[in-house]
Amino acid sequence: MKLIIINGPNLNLLGKREPEVYGKQTFEEYLADLRAKFQEVRLEYFQSNIEGELIDKIQEVGFSYDGIVLNAASYTHTSVGIGDAVKAVEAPVVEVHISNTHKREEFRHVSYISSGAKGVILGFGLQSYDLAIQSFL
């Protein structure tokens, strides 16, 4: 099985950015844990702070991978383009958020991705990614 995790803006700062919300572990550290746990999965990773690069990556892998775990971060609430890319590809997409976006600011309650996603997992910290990968197995 071939999956990719795609992370959006500011997630490259995990471990430094608002540790009370996002934790103290970097994503690269957590990714090593995921790869060790899911050895049967070819698990790739991509992160960008640029909306168009996220859309390009979704389109690039969306017809050849078995699934996409997508945390579009703040673009979740603003990007019709990313939402359209999710709907355009064949690979199922699981939308992931580290925090419970419904317990945060009102604008974070809206997702342009959810309607095209296989499912949504939020609020379980980094374990949200673990749960998303499990959903493909």
Helices and strands as residue ranges (DSSP letters): E 2-7, G 11-13, H 19-22, H 27-37, E 42-47, H 51-61, E 67-71, G 73-77, H 80-88, E 93-97, G 101-103, G 106-109, G 114-116, E 119-122, H 127-136
